[in-house]
Structures are given as structure tokens and as C-alpha cells.
Amino acid sequence: MSTHRPSPGEPWPGWTTDRAAQALYGEHLVRIGELIPAVLYMHVMDRQGLAAAHIAGRQDLVDAQVASVALECRDDLLETAAVLDALALCHGQGSYLPRPYQESSTAVPRDVELRTDASDVADELVHHDQQHGTSTTGDIPAGLEDGCTDSERDAVRAYARREWITRQERWSGS
């Protein structure tokens, strides 16, 4: 068993975070480190349960599983947006892929793809909160559209980050 004590600077053994991520997430980077395996595990288990119910011909279980996924949608978007944002911040600032993105044979740098993925998931959170009125901090930015700017992508990421940190602070009673 590892004796590593997670910290904002090193949430996992060997993973040191960028100063930008530390500045924006602070002590909450430890929780993001915990979320990475949890989000992946939940994703796999949810799909496995849904597939098993479908194969068994149990529409009642399929319906129940889908209803459960729908109820957890905002939490999933929020947690995934925070994880992707923190990982993207560890790769530094930079550009995004254009929207819409056209696949090509040219390799896309990992940092650009990661920032783009982080903003796309944050945009899904924005749309969810606009539709369902579930924002806890208010001031929801406009959703992303084709031809959006890097600053618009930065804005949806900042919104998701603010929502996630607010939720963490409310849970911890800080």
C-alpha cells in the first residue's frame, strides 16, 4: 500500500499538477484526483448494467437504469468537466480545435484536444443548467456555437469550474 498523502501539488503519486490548476482549484485538486478512477469505474459499471439488462430482455431494468442515468446526468457532467478541465490546465494555456471540427489526417496535439474536450463537456453542463435551471452560482454563459471563440470556450470551462468548486465547498461546509 502506498504511503503517499494526496495534495493539490501531487494528487496521485507521480502526478504533479500545473500551477494554473493549483491556482484555480486549490485544495480541491485532491478531490479531482479521487474522481478520475471513480468516474471511469461508474461509466463502465453503468454500461455493464444496462447491457446485461438489455441482453436479459428485462425492459423494466433497462428503463430503471436509464432513469438512474438521467437523474445523475448533471453530477456526471459536472464531475467530468472538472476532471477534464484540471487535466487540461496541467497542459497549460493554448488554443482549441475549431467548432465544428472536421477530421483530418493531421495529428491533433494532445493539449489542444484535451482543452477542446474540456470545453465541450462544460458546454453540455451549460446547456443542461440553462434548460433545467440547475445552476448554483448563476451567471450562466452562452452555450457554444459553430465558429465560437477561444474566449467563449474559456468561459464555459470557467463556469463549470465555478459550479464544481461551489458544490465542493457546500459539501465540506467551508
Beta strands, then each sheet from edge to edge (+ up, - down):
end
